[in-house]
Amino acid sequence: MNGIVWFDGKSIEYEYKKEKRKTLSVRINDDGTVTVKAPKWVTNGEIKRFVDERAEWIFKKSETARRHLEEKKKSYRNGDIHICLGKEYRLEIEKAACDRIKELPDGVIHIKTTDDSEDEVRKRLSRLWYKKLKEYALEQIELYMPLIKGYAIRNNISMKEMTGLTIRNVKSRWGSCSSRGHINLNVKLIAADTDIVDYVIVHEMCHLMYMNHSKDFWMAVEYVFADYKELRKLLRDNGWRYEI
């Protein structure tokens, strides 16, 4: 079901859903649309009052989301610049009888393709980003593992073995670690600087010791990254820019 909220002479439509839950919530989606969730027993009038009381906040957040969406749109044409692990790469696209993508030493990604449409170039470049992020992450995991294992041994902490690494394209998380020791990383991290990527990697590796965000967990992260709070803030403030 849909409703309309007004602020400063302007209106915005929102979708509301009644479901099995205890509280009302409002969410501003990445495209600026608004979703409200409510318990089944809440009346439509109560939902409207809940939304109206938050009208100014909803409009500000919706406008910010729409602006961010527009700013992070990428194009995939010849000469366009893309960021990979903090380094700029210029696209060099050549329509050819074969399909090949190659990273050149002078900051150029040369793409030969039978279909030079932006959508096809984006798909080919995306596959390269998955590959490069996984290669980089495995190198960094090898680098940090002795440090983290040493911390666990010295502090008598039980630590699971890491069982695998997967690169995914997800909306809401930069990384995760399962109870079985499998680490997932968001492919959008490819657009971040390496210190941000390393922080996320170490964060997930520390979950091999603690499957929570307790004080002890953050102490382990801080052992590796004394400035983790600053890196965490940079990720929180700039993460919307990371797109592939």
Secondary structure as GFF3:
##gff-version 3
##sequence-region A 1 244
A	DSSP	beta_strand	2	7	.	.	.	ID=ss1
A	DSSP	beta_strand	10	19	.	.	.	ID=ss2
A	DSSP	beta_strand	25	28	.	.	.	ID=ss3
A	DSSP	beta_strand	34	39	.	.	.	ID=ss4
A	DSSP	alpha_helix	44	52	.	.	.	ID=ss5
A	DSSP	alpha_helix	55	71	.	.	.	ID=ss6
A	DSSP	beta_strand	81	84	.	.	.	ID=ss7
A	DSSP	beta_strand	87	95	.	.	.	ID=ss8
A	DSSP	beta_strand	100	104	.	.	.	ID=ss9
A	DSSP	beta_strand	108	113	.	.	.	ID=ss10
A	DSSP	alpha_helix	118	154	.	.	.	ID=ss11
A	DSSP	beta_strand	164	168	.	.	.	ID=ss12
A	DSSP	beta_strand	175	177	.	.	.	ID=ss13
A	DSSP	beta_strand	182	186	.	.	.	ID=ss14
A	DSSP	three_ten_helix	187	191	.	.	.	ID=ss15
A	DSSP	alpha_helix	194	206	.	.	.	ID=ss16
A	DSSP	alpha_helix	215	224	.	.	.	ID=ss17
A	DSSP	alpha_helix	228	238	.	.	.	ID=ss18
A	DSSP	three_ten_helix	239	241	.	.	.	ID=ss19
###
